[in-house]
Amino acid sequence: MPVSIAFSEDGSRAALRFSHEKGNILTREIIRGLTSACEDLSRAPSLKLITIASAGADFSFGASIPEHAPGEIEHALPEMHELLREMLALPAATAAVVQGRCFGGGFELALACDFIMAAADASFGLPEIGIGVFPPIGSVLLPLKTGYARAARAALGGGVQSVDEWASAGLITLTAPADLLYAAVEDWFARALAPHSAAALRHAVIALRLDVHDAVERLLPRIETLYLKDLMSTEDAAEGIRAFIEKRKPVWKDQ
């Protein structure tokens, strides 16, 4: 199964894990699996923490590029945005547990969580600009969480940034050596959340997410229209995706 759920013995934690053989790419199948899992977890009021992780050495290389071609993206993008809304409605704190590379849609998935716990050698990036597009969810969440200047550098430059760079922006809650990451998350949970009431935590995360939720509902439909109706009608967006699939450098026409 591309998406699985495991619960702790006391029912206070749930662990979502997704898997794809090619760098844990977020295909529509995985996105739908994560959305369904979130719907199931929304009916678990005793939870205090929901972690999202992936199998293998890398968190995610990002979205499936073929599924972002004209004719496909009209279906894939709204499904990713529906996943974001389901994550914001979860009744417990959420944490992305990130190892290796966390790029594009994978980074957006991590940004949708309340916390990011990362291996010391993990790396993050929004490389979409390099194939003629941009990160819709990142365009909403990253400025809220780190400020406009850092968000602009990430989304417009498209470069890879280290855990330390994002930790200095306050985005990373915990770092640990890769082989000790899960143990560190367990220890953090035991100290930070386990002593508290699940009911209190549930209401606190609702309150803390209000700004994010309002921004998503206000901005994401406009960004989705900008992406699907305007950007995807440009020659450069189609060229960037073709070039990626054909493993060559894009030839921009700036239109």
ZIHU-V170093 format. One record per residue. N is the residue number from 0. RES is the residue in three letters. SS is DSSP state (2 for helix, 1 for strand, 0 for the rest). Layout:
BEGIN
((N RES SS) (N RES SS))
END
This chain:
BEGIN
((0 MET 0) (1 PRO 0) (2 VAL 1) (3 SER 1) (4 ILE 1) (5 ALA 1) (6 PHE 1) (7 SER 0) (8 GLU 0) (9 ASP 0) (10 GLY 0) (11 SER 0) (12 ARG 1) (13 ALA 1) (14 ALA 1) (15 LEU 1) (16 ARG 1) (17 PHE 1) (18 SER 0) (19 HIS 0) (20 GLU 0) (21 LYS 0) (22 GLY 0) (23 ASN 0) (24 ILE 0) (25 LEU 1) (26 THR 0) (27 ARG 2) (28 GLU 2) (29 ILE 2) (30 ILE 2) (31 ARG 2) (32 GLY 2) (33 LEU 2) (34 THR 2) (35 SER 2) (36 ALA 2) (37 CYS 2) (38 GLU 2) (39 ASP 2) (40 LEU 2) (41 SER 0) (42 ARG 0) (43 ALA 0) (44 PRO 0) (45 SER 0) (46 LEU 0) (47 LYS 0) (48 LEU 1) (49 ILE 1) (50 THR 1) (51 ILE 1) (52 ALA 1) (53 SER 1) (54 ALA 0) (55 GLY 0) (56 ALA 0) (57 ASP 0) (58 PHE 0) (59 SER 1) (60 PHE 0) (61 GLY 0) (62 ALA 1) (63 SER 0) (64 ILE 0) (65 PRO 2) (66 GLU 2) (67 HIS 2) (68 ALA 0) (69 PRO 0) (70 GLY 0) (71 GLU 0) (72 ILE 2) (73 GLU 2) (74 HIS 2) (75 ALA 2) (76 LEU 2) (77 PRO 2) (78 GLU 2) (79 MET 2) (80 HIS 2) (81 GLU 2) (82 LEU 2) (83 LEU 2) (84 ARG 2) (85 GLU 2) (86 MET 2) (87 LEU 2) (88 ALA 0) (89 LEU 0) (90 PRO 0) (91 ALA 0) (92 ALA 1) (93 THR 1) (94 ALA 1) (95 ALA 1) (96 VAL 1) (97 VAL 1) (98 GLN 0) (99 GLY 0) (100 ARG 1) (101 CYS 1) (102 PHE 1) (103 GLY 0) (104 GLY 2) (105 GLY 2) (106 PHE 2) (107 GLU 2) (108 LEU 2) (109 ALA 2) (110 LEU 2) (111 ALA 0) (112 CYS 0) (113 ASP 0) (114 PHE 1) (115 ILE 1) (116 MET 1) (117 ALA 1) (118 ALA 1) (119 ALA 0) (120 ASP 0) (121 ALA 0) (122 SER 1) (123 PHE 1) (124 GLY 1) (125 LEU 0) (126 PRO 2) (127 GLU 2) (128 ILE 2) (129 GLY 2) (130 ILE 2) (131 GLY 0) (132 VAL 0) (133 PHE 0) (134 PRO 0) (135 PRO 2) (136 ILE 2) (137 GLY 2) (138 SER 2) (139 VAL 2) (140 LEU 2) (141 LEU 2) (142 PRO 2) (143 LEU 2) (144 LYS 2) (145 THR 2) (146 GLY 0) (147 TYR 2) (148 ALA 2) (149 ARG 2) (150 ALA 2) (151 ALA 2) (152 ARG 2) (153 ALA 2) (154 ALA 2) (155 LEU 2) (156 GLY 2) (157 GLY 0) (158 GLY 0) (159 VAL 1) (160 GLN 1) (161 SER 1) (162 VAL 2) (163 ASP 2) (164 GLU 2) (165 TRP 2) (166 ALA 2) (167 SER 2) (168 ALA 0) (169 GLY 0) (170 LEU 0) (171 ILE 0) (172 THR 0) (173 LEU 1) (174 THR 1) (175 ALA 1) (176 PRO 0) (177 ALA 2) (178 ASP 2) (179 LEU 2) (180 LEU 2) (181 TYR 2) (182 ALA 2) (183 ALA 2) (184 VAL 2) (185 GLU 2) (186 ASP 2) (187 TRP 2) (188 PHE 2) (189 ALA 2) (190 ARG 2) (191 ALA 2) (192 LEU 0) (193 ALA 0) (194 PRO 0) (195 HIS 0) (196 SER 0) (197 ALA 2) (198 ALA 2) (199 ALA 2) (200 LEU 2) (201 ARG 2) (202 HIS 2) (203 ALA 2) (204 VAL 2) (205 ILE 2) (206 ALA 2) (207 LEU 2) (208 ARG 0) (209 LEU 2) (210 ASP 2) (211 VAL 2) (212 HIS 2) (213 ASP 2) (214 ALA 2) (215 VAL 2) (216 GLU 2) (217 ARG 2) (218 LEU 2) (219 LEU 2) (220 PRO 2) (221 ARG 2) (222 ILE 2) (223 GLU 2) (224 THR 2) (225 LEU 2) (226 TYR 2) (227 LEU 2) (228 LYS 2) (229 ASP 2) (230 LEU 2) (231 MET 2) (232 SER 2) (233 THR 0) (234 GLU 2) (235 ASP 2) (236 ALA 2) (237 ALA 2) (238 GLU 2) (239 GLY 2) (240 ILE 2) (241 ARG 2) (242 ALA 2) (243 PHE 2) (244 ILE 2) (245 GLU 0) (246 LYS 0) (247 ARG 0) (248 LYS 0) (249 PRO 0) (250 VAL 0) (251 TRP 0) (252 LYS 0) (253 ASP 0) (254 GLN 0))
END
